[in-house]
Amino acid sequence: MAVKLIVCDIDGTLVTDKTKKIPPENKAALLAVQDQGILVTIASGRVPSGLAEFAQELGITKNCKYVIGGNGGAVMNLQTGDYVYDEMVSYEDTLWAMAIVKEMGNDFYLAPLDEKMAYVSSERVITEDIFLFRHTKNIPVILDWNAIPQMRKVVISCSDQAGQQWLRRKVAKNHNLRVEVTGYGYIEIMPKNVNKWNGILKLIAALKTNEGIKINKDEIMCFGDQMNDYEMIKNAKYGIALANATSELKAVAKDVTKKDNNHAGIADYLYDHLLTRKEG
């Protein structure tokens, strides 16, 4: 395998479900491939600044420097804090989308341009931690419907198929937006051209322009588990679905790990294909 860049989703892929921590085996394997000259980064639905701790733990801030957040809508240089790519929903489309969200009536989390903030539908979202803010540095506050801020995306709590299809039909009327099921009972409204593969293309362009590092599209390995990973798993030459991935993602993946995210599936795959296992 001629791999120069490995891109990992976080939830359901890099970290365990219960602790949301990186298993030691995954950390060791990803540090080992970097010692071989392969760059590693992460691509997540979380905001880029919220990826810093994972990036530091994996040595990304010293090597690749760049991370992909917002499901591919933002690429940030963590050393400088500068965006090399930042896609957001226009204010007009923000108001349009939030009118639909209000009609739907489900709990939500609006991600504004200020990454530290998180505007939510109710106090229940905060007390029950519906959107797992305890694993982030976001500050959740209840949205004032008379002062809706411009957004990067809005995440809606909706696990039933009927509700998801209703939202798809509504959002399909807007040519600037799309919806994506991101797993764990969430569905998002985001800019139409945003996906993780597009974020990866922006990242490798930044590496070439700013760092003098050339990585071709067929030298990328991606790991993912949910439908917001679909484009990167489908388009990468080495698009790898975790054992716990959705059936739809496995159908377009080039390979599937033997182990799931709770048993360091990434590390197991890397030792089978890129690294040498230690004897004993």
Sine and cosine of phi, psi and omega as CSV:
sin_phi,cos_phi,sin_psi,cos_psi,sin_omega,cos_omega
0.00,0.00,0.80,-0.60,0.06,-1.00
-0.99,-0.12,1.00,0.08,-0.07,-1.00
-0.93,-0.37,0.78,-0.62,0.05,-1.00
-0.91,-0.41,-0.28,0.96,-0.03,-1.00
-0.59,-0.81,0.75,-0.66,0.09,-1.00
-0.90,-0.43,0.79,-0.61,-0.02,-1.00
-0.89,-0.46,0.82,-0.57,-0.05,-1.00
-0.89,-0.45,0.77,-0.64,0.27,-0.96
-0.92,0.39,0.30,-0.95,-0.02,-1.00
-0.99,-0.14,-0.97,0.26,-0.11,-0.99
-0.92,0.39,0.79,-0.62,-0.01,-1.00
0.98,0.18,0.02,1.00,-0.06,-1.00
-0.74,-0.67,-0.94,0.35,-0.05,-1.00
-0.98,0.17,-0.59,0.81,-0.09,-1.00
-0.94,-0.33,0.26,-0.97,0.05,-1.00
-0.99,0.15,0.37,-0.93,-0.04,-1.00
-0.93,0.36,-0.64,0.77,-0.13,-0.99
-0.98,0.22,-0.75,0.66,-0.11,-0.99
-1.00,-0.08,-0.34,0.94,-0.11,-0.99
0.85,0.52,0.49,0.87,0.05,-1.00
-0.94,-0.34,0.39,-0.92,0.04,-1.00
-0.98,0.19,0.83,-0.56,0.06,-1.00
-0.87,0.50,0.59,-0.81,-0.01,-1.00
-0.81,0.59,-0.57,0.82,-0.01,-1.00
-0.91,0.42,-0.66,0.75,0.03,-1.00
-0.90,0.43,-0.69,0.72,0.00,-1.00
-0.87,0.50,-0.74,0.67,-0.04,-1.00
-0.88,0.47,-0.68,0.74,-0.03,-1.00
-0.92,0.39,-0.67,0.75,-0.03,-1.00
-0.95,0.31,-0.52,0.86,0.13,-0.99
-0.94,0.35,-0.60,0.80,-0.01,-1.00
-0.91,0.40,-0.66,0.75,0.01,-1.00
-0.93,0.38,-0.52,0.85,0.06,-1.00
-0.93,0.37,-0.55,0.84,0.08,-1.00
-0.90,0.44,-0.40,0.92,0.04,-1.00
-1.00,0.03,0.02,1.00,0.03,-1.00
0.99,-0.11,0.07,1.00,0.03,-1.00
-1.00,0.04,0.76,-0.65,0.04,-1.00
-0.98,0.18,0.51,-0.86,0.01,-1.00
-0.76,-0.64,0.65,-0.76,0.14,-0.99
-0.53,-0.85,0.03,-1.00,-0.01,-1.00
-0.82,-0.58,0.53,-0.85,0.04,-1.00
-0.76,-0.65,0.87,-0.49,-0.14,-0.99
-0.64,-0.77,0.29,-0.96,0.14,-0.99
-0.97,0.24,-0.26,0.97,0.01,-1.00
-0.94,0.34,0.34,-0.94,0.04,-1.00
-0.93,0.37,0.52,-0.86,-0.09,-1.00
-0.82,0.58,-0.68,0.73,-0.01,-1.00
-0.89,0.45,-0.42,0.91,0.04,-1.00
-0.98,0.22,-0.02,1.00,-0.01,-1.00
-0.98,-0.18,-0.05,1.00,-0.14,-0.99
-0.86,0.52,-0.69,0.72,-0.06,-1.00
-0.91,0.42,-0.67,0.74,0.05,-1.00
-0.89,0.46,-0.67,0.74,-0.03,-1.00
-0.90,0.43,-0.65,0.76,0.02,-1.00
-0.91,0.41,-0.67,0.74,-0.01,-1.00
-0.88,0.47,-0.56,0.83,-0.05,-1.00
-1.00,-0.07,0.01,1.00,0.00,-1.00
0.98,0.19,0.17,0.99,-0.04,-1.00
-0.90,0.44,-0.60,0.80,-0.05,-1.00
-0.90,0.43,-0.36,0.93,0.01,-1.00
-1.00,-0.05,-0.37,0.93,-0.12,-0.99
-0.93,-0.36,-0.98,0.20,-0.03,-1.00
-0.94,0.33,-0.62,0.79,-0.02,-1.00
0.98,0.21,-0.57,0.82,-0.15,-0.99
-0.99,-0.17,0.60,-0.80,0.11,-0.99
-0.78,-0.63,0.37,-0.93,-0.03,-1.00
-0.91,-0.41,0.85,-0.53,0.01,-1.00
-0.85,-0.52,-0.01,-1.00,0.06,-1.00
0.85,0.53,0.56,0.83,-0.03,-1.00
0.85,0.53,0.54,0.84,0.02,-1.00
0.98,-0.22,-0.04,1.00,-0.05,-1.00
-0.99,0.12,-0.13,0.99,-0.04,-1.00
-0.51,-0.86,0.68,-0.73,0.09,-1.00
-0.82,-0.58,0.83,-0.55,-0.08,-1.00
-0.84,-0.54,0.64,-0.77,0.18,-0.98
-1.00,0.10,0.95,-0.32,-0.08,-1.00
-0.95,0.32,-0.34,0.94,0.04,-1.00
-0.95,0.33,-0.58,0.82,-0.06,-1.00
-0.95,-0.30,-0.33,0.94,-0.08,-1.00
0.98,0.18,0.13,0.99,-0.03,-1.00
-1.00,0.02,0.61,-0.79,0.13,-0.99
-1.00,0.10,0.69,-0.72,0.18,-0.98
-0.98,-0.20,-0.21,0.98,0.08,-1.00
-0.41,-0.91,0.71,-0.70,-0.04,-1.00
-0.45,-0.89,0.98,-0.21,-0.01,-1.00
-0.98,-0.18,0.70,-0.71,0.01,-1.00
-0.65,-0.76,0.27,-0.96,0.03,-1.00
-0.99,0.12,0.70,-0.71,0.04,-1.00
-0.88,0.47,0.34,-0.94,-0.01,-1.00
-0.90,0.43,-0.62,0.78,0.03,-1.00
-0.87,0.50,-0.71,0.70,0.01,-1.00
-0.95,0.31,-0.47,0.88,0.09,-1.00
-0.87,0.49,-0.75,0.66,0.00,-1.00
-0.90,0.44,-0.64,0.77,0.02,-1.00
-0.88,0.48,-0.74,0.67,-0.03,-1.00
-0.91,0.41,-0.66,0.75,-0.04,-1.00
-0.93,0.36,-0.43,0.90,0.10,-1.00
-0.91,0.41,-0.61,0.80,0.05,-1.00
-0.94,0.35,-0.67,0.74,0.02,-1.00
-0.88,0.48,-0.66,0.75,0.01,-1.00
-0.90,0.43,-0.65,0.76,0.04,-1.00
-0.90,0.43,-0.62,0.79,-0.01,-1.00
-0.90,0.44,-0.67,0.74,0.09,-1.00
1.00,0.07,0.07,1.00,0.00,-1.00
-1.00,0.09,0.31,-0.95,0.09,-1.00
-0.91,0.42,0.52,-0.85,-0.05,-1.00
-0.53,-0.85,0.21,-0.98,0.10,-0.99
-0.69,-0.73,0.90,-0.44,0.05,-1.00
-1.00,-0.06,0.82,-0.57,0.04,-1.00
-1.00,-0.09,0.96,-0.29,-0.04,-1.00
-0.99,0.13,-0.03,-1.00,0.02,-1.00
-0.92,0.39,-0.51,0.86,0.09,-1.00
-0.98,0.21,0.96,-0.27,-0.13,-0.99
-0.89,0.45,-0.35,0.94,-0.04,-1.00
-0.97,0.26,-0.37,0.93,-0.11,-0.99
-0.99,-0.10,0.38,-0.92,0.08,-1.00
-0.54,-0.84,0.92,-0.40,-0.04,-1.00
-1.00,-0.08,0.83,-0.56,-0.14,-0.99
-0.86,-0.51,0.21,-0.98,-0.13,-0.99
-0.98,0.21,-0.51,0.86,-0.12,-0.99
-0.34,-0.94,0.21,-0.98,0.06,-1.00
-0.89,0.45,-0.51,0.86,0.00,-1.00
-0.87,0.50,-0.60,0.80,0.03,-1.00
-0.86,0.52,-0.61,0.79,-0.03,-1.00
-0.97,0.22,-0.75,0.66,-0.08,-1.00
-0.92,0.38,-0.58,0.81,0.01,-1.00
-1.00,-0.05,-0.03,1.00,0.03,-1.00
0.76,0.65,0.77,0.64,-0.07,-1.00
-0.86,0.51,-0.56,0.83,-0.04,-1.00
-0.97,-0.26,0.34,0.94,0.14,-0.99
0.83,0.55,0.68,0.74,0.02,-1.00
-0.90,0.43,-0.32,0.95,0.01,-1.00
-0.89,0.45,-0.34,0.94,0.02,-1.00
-0.99,-0.10,0.14,0.99,-0.02,-1.00
-0.76,-0.65,0.00,-1.00,0.09,-1.00
-0.96,-0.28,0.21,0.98,0.02,-1.00
-0.92,0.40,0.55,-0.83,0.07,-1.00
-0.96,-0.29,0.97,-0.25,-0.03,-1.00
-0.99,0.17,0.74,-0.67,0.09,-1.00
-0.69,-0.72,0.46,-0.89,-0.02,-1.00
-0.96,0.29,0.73,-0.68,-0.04,-1.00
-0.92,0.39,0.71,-0.70,0.18,-0.98
-1.00,-0.03,0.93,-0.36,-0.08,-1.00
-0.90,0.43,-0.24,0.97,0.05,-1.00
-1.00,-0.03,-0.03,1.00,-0.02,-1.00
-0.59,-0.81,0.86,0.52,-0.02,-1.00
-0.96,0.29,0.82,-0.57,0.00,-1.00
-0.99,0.11,0.40,-0.92,0.11,-0.99
-0.88,0.48,0.58,-0.81,-0.13,-0.99
-0.84,-0.54,0.33,-0.94,0.21,-0.98
-1.00,0.03,-0.61,0.79,0.01,-1.00
-0.19,-0.98,0.18,-0.98,0.16,-0.99
-0.75,-0.66,0.72,-0.70,-0.02,-1.00
-0.96,-0.29,0.78,-0.62,-0.07,-1.00
-0.90,-0.44,0.68,-0.73,0.07,-1.00
-0.99,0.15,0.95,-0.31,-0.04,-1.00
-0.33,-0.95,0.94,-0.34,-0.01,-1.00
-0.96,-0.27,-0.18,0.98,-0.03,-1.00
-1.00,0.05,0.62,-0.78,-0.08,-1.00
-0.88,0.48,-0.63,0.78,-0.03,-1.00
-0.89,0.46,-0.69,0.72,0.02,-1.00
-0.91,0.42,-0.66,0.75,0.02,-1.00
-0.90,0.44,-0.68,0.74,0.01,-1.00
-0.92,0.39,-0.61,0.79,0.06,-1.00
-0.85,0.52,-0.71,0.70,-0.01,-1.00
-0.91,0.41,-0.65,0.76,0.02,-1.00
-0.86,0.52,-0.70,0.71,-0.02,-1.00
-0.90,0.45,-0.65,0.76,-0.01,-1.00
-0.91,0.41,-0.76,0.66,-0.09,-1.00
-0.95,0.32,-0.43,0.90,0.02,-1.00
-0.87,0.50,-0.32,0.95,0.01,-1.00
-0.97,0.24,-0.25,0.97,0.00,-1.00
-0.97,-0.24,0.86,-0.52,-0.08,-1.00
-0.98,0.21,-0.08,1.00,-0.02,-1.00
-0.98,-0.21,-0.16,0.99,-0.11,-0.99
-0.81,-0.59,0.32,-0.95,0.12,-0.99
-0.53,-0.84,0.21,-0.98,0.08,-1.00
-0.89,-0.45,0.45,-0.89,0.01,-1.00
-0.57,-0.82,0.79,-0.61,0.12,-0.99
-0.98,0.22,0.84,-0.54,-0.07,-1.00
-0.96,-0.29,0.13,0.99,0.03,-1.00
1.00,0.02,0.22,-0.98,0.08,-1.00
0.88,0.48,0.45,0.89,0.06,-1.00
0.99,0.11,0.29,0.96,-0.01,-1.00
-0.91,-0.41,0.55,-0.84,0.15,-0.99
-0.68,-0.73,0.64,-0.77,-0.13,-0.99
-0.87,-0.50,0.52,-0.86,0.22,-0.98
-0.96,-0.28,0.80,-0.59,-0.10,-1.00
-0.56,-0.83,0.18,-0.98,0.07,-1.00
-0.85,0.53,0.57,-0.82,-0.15,-0.99
-0.88,0.47,-0.59,0.81,-0.07,-1.00
-1.00,0.01,0.11,0.99,-0.03,-1.00
-1.00,0.05,0.82,-0.57,0.18,-0.98
-0.34,-0.94,0.25,-0.97,-0.12,-0.99
-0.93,0.37,-0.54,0.84,0.03,-1.00
-0.91,0.41,-0.67,0.74,0.06,-1.00
-0.88,0.48,-0.63,0.78,0.07,-1.00
-0.88,0.47,-0.63,0.78,0.03,-1.00
-0.90,0.43,-0.67,0.74,0.03,-1.00
-0.88,0.47,-0.63,0.78,0.06,-1.00
-0.91,0.41,-0.61,0.79,-0.01,-1.00
-0.92,0.40,-0.72,0.69,-0.03,-1.00
-0.94,0.35,-0.46,0.89,0.10,-1.00
-0.92,0.40,-0.65,0.76,0.03,-1.00
-0.91,0.40,-0.64,0.77,0.04,-1.00
-0.87,0.49,-0.65,0.76,-0.01,-1.00
-0.94,0.35,-0.73,0.68,-0.07,-1.00
-0.96,0.30,-0.70,0.72,-0.15,-0.99
-1.00,-0.08,-0.47,0.88,-0.09,-1.00
-0.90,-0.44,-0.13,0.99,-0.03,-1.00
0.94,0.33,0.39,0.92,0.00,-1.00
-0.96,-0.26,0.87,-0.50,-0.01,-1.00
-0.98,-0.20,0.86,-0.51,0.07,-1.00
-0.81,-0.59,0.83,-0.56,0.04,-1.00
-0.99,0.12,0.38,-0.93,-0.03,-1.00
-0.88,0.48,-0.47,0.88,-0.03,-1.00
-1.00,0.02,0.24,0.97,0.05,-1.00
-0.91,-0.42,0.39,0.92,-0.09,-1.00
-0.91,-0.42,0.72,-0.69,0.11,-0.99
-0.92,-0.40,0.75,-0.66,0.00,-1.00
-0.83,-0.56,0.61,-0.79,0.07,-1.00
-0.87,-0.50,0.73,-0.68,0.02,-1.00
-0.38,-0.92,0.09,-1.00,-0.05,-1.00
-0.64,-0.76,-0.33,0.95,-0.11,-0.99
-0.84,-0.54,0.06,-1.00,-0.09,-1.00
-0.94,0.33,-0.31,0.95,0.12,-0.99
-0.97,0.25,-0.07,1.00,0.12,-0.99
-0.99,-0.15,-0.02,1.00,-0.18,-0.98
-0.82,0.58,-0.80,0.60,-0.09,-1.00
-0.89,0.45,-0.65,0.76,-0.03,-1.00
-0.96,0.29,-0.56,0.83,0.03,-1.00
-0.95,0.33,-0.63,0.78,0.00,-1.00
-0.94,0.35,-0.64,0.77,-0.14,-0.99
-1.00,0.00,-0.42,0.91,0.01,-1.00
-0.94,0.33,0.61,-0.79,0.05,-1.00
-0.87,0.49,-0.59,0.81,0.04,-1.00
-0.90,-0.44,0.96,0.30,0.03,-1.00
-1.00,-0.04,0.94,-0.35,-0.15,-0.99
-0.93,-0.38,0.84,-0.54,0.07,-1.00
-1.00,-0.04,0.63,-0.78,0.09,-1.00
-0.95,0.32,0.39,-0.92,0.01,-1.00
-0.84,0.54,-0.48,0.88,-0.01,-1.00
-1.00,-0.01,0.12,0.99,-0.06,-1.00
-0.93,0.36,0.29,-0.96,0.07,-1.00
-0.92,0.40,0.42,-0.91,0.00,-1.00
-0.89,0.45,-0.55,0.83,0.01,-1.00
-0.91,0.42,-0.60,0.80,0.01,-1.00
-0.95,0.30,-0.66,0.75,0.03,-1.00
-0.87,0.49,-0.52,0.86,-0.04,-1.00
-0.91,0.41,-0.48,0.88,-0.02,-1.00
-0.97,-0.25,-0.10,1.00,-0.03,-1.00
-0.96,0.29,0.48,-0.87,0.08,-1.00
-0.98,0.20,-0.40,0.92,0.02,-1.00
-0.33,-0.94,0.24,-0.97,-0.01,-1.00
-0.76,-0.65,0.70,-0.72,0.01,-1.00
-0.93,0.38,0.44,-0.90,0.05,-1.00
-0.97,0.25,-0.54,0.84,-0.06,-1.00
-0.93,-0.37,0.40,-0.92,-0.01,-1.00
-1.00,0.01,-0.05,-1.00,-0.05,-1.00
-0.91,0.41,-0.46,0.89,0.00,-1.00
-0.98,0.22,-0.14,0.99,0.01,-1.00
-0.80,-0.61,0.59,0.81,0.10,-1.00
0.81,0.59,0.79,0.61,-0.02,-1.00
-0.87,0.50,-0.56,0.83,0.03,-1.00
-0.90,0.44,-0.76,0.66,-0.01,-1.00
-0.87,0.50,-0.70,0.71,-0.01,-1.00
-0.86,0.52,-0.66,0.75,-0.01,-1.00
-0.93,0.36,-0.67,0.74,-0.02,-1.00
-0.91,0.42,-0.62,0.79,0.03,-1.00
-0.94,0.35,-0.47,0.88,0.06,-1.00
-0.97,0.25,-0.47,0.88,-0.18,-0.98
-0.85,-0.53,-0.43,0.90,-0.06,-1.00
-0.81,-0.58,-0.38,0.92,-0.06,-1.00
-0.88,-0.47,0.22,-0.98,0.04,-1.00
-0.96,-0.28,0.81,-0.59,0.02,-1.00
-0.95,0.31,0.63,-0.77,0.06,-1.00
-0.97,0.25,0.65,-0.76,0.03,-1.00
-0.92,0.38,0.62,-0.78,0.02,-1.00
0.98,0.18,0.00,0.00,0.00,0.00
